[in-house]
Amino acid sequence: MDFEYGAEHEAFRKEFRDWLARNLPPELCLDDPADDRVASDRETFERRRAWQATMHAAGWVAINWPTEYGGRAAGIIERVIYDEEYAASRAPVLPGHMGLNLIGPTIIQWGTDEQKRYHLPAIMRGEHVWCQGFSEPGAGSDLAALQTRAVDQGDHFVVNGQKVWTSGAHFAHWIILLARTNPDAPKHQGISCFLVPMNTPGISVRPLVLLTGHHHFNEVFFSDVVVPKANLLGPLNQGWKVSTTTLMHERHSSGARNPIGQVARLVALAKGLQRDGRSAWEDPVIRQRLAQLAIDCEVLKLTRFRNLTRMIRGEAPGPEGSILKLTGSELGTRVADAAGELLGMHALLNEPSAAVPDAPRWFNRLLAARQYTISAGTSEIQRNIIGERVLGLPKG
Ligand SMILES: Cc1cc2nc3c(=O)[nH]c(=O)nc-3n(C[C@H](O)[C@H](O)[C@H](O)COP(=O)(O)OP(=O)(O)OC[C@H]3O[C@@H](n4cnc5c(N)ncnc54)[C@H](O)[C@@H]3O)c2cc1C
């Protein structure tokens, strides 16, 4: 395998890196781009929306979208370079990331011309921020068990039901909604997908506060919500297929996480931290543990390359998608656990201290890491997929 990038790819990297260096406002930079401590803050959200608009004006959002929809039709390698440079710049996750990475591509695949014309430019500009209304109290891993109903009333549907864990619904302008339209059909066949403005009468949002004390996701209630027929995405009762497009894009983007940057930070921390009268780094058990985590991050990176190679060759995404999601998120929790042990009581402080000035970031990371083993398909579900489709084990 050739790990070198070609000259045209290096030129692309330089172009984006230089643009970020010139345009990214320093006050938006984060130590940890996945840091959700600021996700509940409206002012930061609006500043990030303005940043997305700046990026869009310069042609730096949705670069993988086709040119006819405003993208650059960038290939897989450019997208990888783009993600690498964006993360290295310490820029924050864009507020419209769900629209750009999941919902926009779903509209491109399933939307009418009118839906594409209306929604895609607004998603790119950050004018419309989206949330994903799939999970319900009784439907997560078994999403097709969802109970929210959309009843056909001639020229519109009336929606009643509840969604849960809806990330960003408290700021979102639109929701992509799965609802049951034919209760008599087998459960995967009676579902439809809708595009619904969040300010429609009858929608209410209640915050769910995370273990970290921050507000990232919500419950969303629908009470006699009128949804015009024009807002149906894809054919009636084919919502399962439509949602598969969204979930495929979600799993692909969540598999891209690699905690190697955090391991490097832990090494620096261990070198500066005094434990039992000596630097923590002098403890061979700690060094071995961090070395093992660094090795596992490297293995994860190579597995991702294997997946990308298949995609560049035009082959169907392989089982690596589930392997990446599983190992990436579990590795994230192991890195957080190692941080907890290294920091000892400092990990319990949500305040900077002289010994650990960035203690709040580690505190947050320690409590937040577990969520990635649940979102976009839990670890158990990924193990089932790997067991059944890769190892050929019988269905459990
Ligand atoms: C950070 C975060 C953000 C999220 N954002 C959104 C969002 O924006 N929109 C949205 O719609 N949803 C969102 N979700 C919800 C997410 O998709 C669900 O939490 C996930 O699919 C699991 O469903 P559940 O919580 O209902 O758990 P359940 O499906 O009830 O599972 C409970 C436990 O049982 C295990 N289990 C279930 N079925 C099996 C099986 N067949 N075999 C073995 N074990 C099994 C699970 O692994 C889990 O440990 C988010 C979740 C998180 C954590």
The ligand as a Tripos MOL2 file, in Angstrom:
@<TRIPOS>MOLECULE
LIG
   53    58     1     0     0
SMALL
NO_CHARGES

@<TRIPOS>ATOM
      1 C1        -24.6230   10.9650   22.0470 C.3       1 LIG1
      2 C2        -25.8460   10.4290   21.3940 C.ar      1 LIG1
      3 C3        -26.4770   11.1650   20.4190 C.ar      1 LIG1
      4 C4        -27.6420   10.6750   19.8190 C.ar      1 LIG1
      5 N1        -28.2530   11.4680   18.9030 N.ar      1 LIG1
      6 C5        -29.3920   11.0150   18.3160 C.ar      1 LIG1
      7 C6        -30.0820   11.8480   17.3850 C.ar      1 LIG1
      8 O1        -29.6740   13.0030   17.1110 O.2       1 LIG1
      9 N2        -31.1980   11.3800   16.8220 N.ar      1 LIG1
     10 C7        -31.6930   10.1120   17.0900 C.ar      1 LIG1
     11 O2        -32.7040    9.7380   16.5040 O.2       1 LIG1
     12 N3        -31.0790    9.3110   17.9990 N.ar      1 LIG1
     13 C8        -29.9390    9.7350   18.6090 C.ar      1 LIG1
     14 N4        -29.3030    8.9420   19.5470 N.ar      1 LIG1
     15 C9        -29.9260    7.6640   19.9290 C.3       1 LIG1
     16 C10       -29.1540    6.4410   19.4950 C.3       1 LIG1
     17 O3        -29.3250    6.1850   18.1260 O.3       1 LIG1
     18 C11       -29.6730    5.2700   20.3710 C.3       1 LIG1
     19 O4        -29.3340    5.5540   21.7060 O.3       1 LIG1
     20 C12       -29.0560    3.9580   19.9800 C.3       1 LIG1
     21 O5        -29.5050    3.5370   18.7170 O.3       1 LIG1
     22 C13       -29.4030    2.8500   21.0230 C.3       1 LIG1
     23 O6        -30.7780    2.7920   21.2200 O.3       1 LIG1
     24 P1        -31.4150    2.8650   22.7060 P.3       1 LIG1
     25 O7        -30.7780    3.9930   23.4170 O.co2     1 LIG1
     26 O8        -32.8660    2.8320   22.5510 O.co2     1 LIG1
     27 O9        -30.9010    1.5370   23.4250 O.3       1 LIG1
     28 P2        -31.5560    0.0820   23.2590 P.3       1 LIG1
     29 O10       -31.6990   -0.2250   21.8150 O.co2     1 LIG1
     30 O11       -32.7500   -0.0200   24.1310 O.co2     1 LIG1
     31 O12       -30.4140   -0.8240   23.8530 O.3       1 LIG1
     32 C14       -30.1970   -1.0010   25.2580 C.3       1 LIG1
     33 C15       -29.0450   -1.9800   25.4340 C.3       1 LIG1
     34 O13       -29.3950   -3.2660   24.8570 O.3       1 LIG1
     35 C16       -28.4340   -3.6370   23.8810 C.3       1 LIG1
     36 N5        -29.1040   -4.3160   22.7600 N.ar      1 LIG1
     37 C17       -30.2120   -3.9040   22.0970 C.ar      1 LIG1
     38 N6        -30.5150   -4.7690   21.1030 N.ar      1 LIG1
     39 C18       -29.5910   -5.7540   21.1380 C.ar      1 LIG1
     40 C19       -29.3480   -6.9100   20.3580 C.ar      1 LIG1
     41 N7        -30.1470   -7.2440   19.3320 N.pl3     1 LIG1
     42 N8        -28.2790   -7.6850   20.6810 N.ar      1 LIG1
     43 C20       -27.4610   -7.3630   21.7110 C.ar      1 LIG1
     44 N9        -27.6260   -6.2570   22.4930 N.ar      1 LIG1
     45 C21       -28.6740   -5.4610   22.2070 C.ar      1 LIG1
     46 C22       -27.8250   -2.3300   23.4090 C.3       1 LIG1
     47 O14       -26.5090   -2.5170   22.8620 O.3       1 LIG1
     48 C23       -27.7790   -1.5170   24.6940 C.3       1 LIG1
     49 O15       -26.6580   -1.8720   25.4730 O.3       1 LIG1
     50 C24       -28.1600    9.3920   20.1880 C.ar      1 LIG1
     51 C25       -27.5210    8.6530   21.1770 C.ar      1 LIG1
     52 C26       -26.3990    9.1530   21.7900 C.ar      1 LIG1
     53 C27       -25.7430    8.3400   22.8610 C.3       1 LIG1
@<TRIPOS>BOND
     1     1     2 1
     2     2     3 ar
     3     2    52 ar
     4     3     4 ar
     5     4     5 ar
     6     4    50 ar
     7     5     6 ar
     8     6     7 ar
     9     6    13 1
    10     7     8 2
    11     7     9 ar
    12     9    10 ar
    13    10    11 2
    14    10    12 ar
    15    12    13 ar
    16    13    14 ar
    17    14    15 1
    18    14    50 ar
    19    15    16 1
    20    16    17 1
    21    16    18 1
    22    18    19 1
    23    18    20 1
    24    20    21 1
    25    20    22 1
    26    22    23 1
    27    23    24 1
    28    24    25 2
    29    24    26 1
    30    24    27 1
    31    27    28 1
    32    28    29 2
    33    28    30 1
    34    28    31 1
    35    31    32 1
    36    32    33 1
    37    33    34 1
    38    33    48 1
    39    34    35 1
    40    35    36 1
    41    35    46 1
    42    36    37 ar
    43    36    45 ar
    44    37    38 ar
    45    38    39 ar
    46    39    40 ar
    47    39    45 ar
    48    40    41 1
    49    40    42 ar
    50    42    43 ar
    51    43    44 ar
    52    44    45 ar
    53    46    47 1
    54    46    48 1
    55    48    49 1
    56    50    51 ar
    57    51    52 ar
    58    52    53 1
@<TRIPOS>SUBSTRUCTURE
     1 LIG1         1 GROUP 0 **** ****
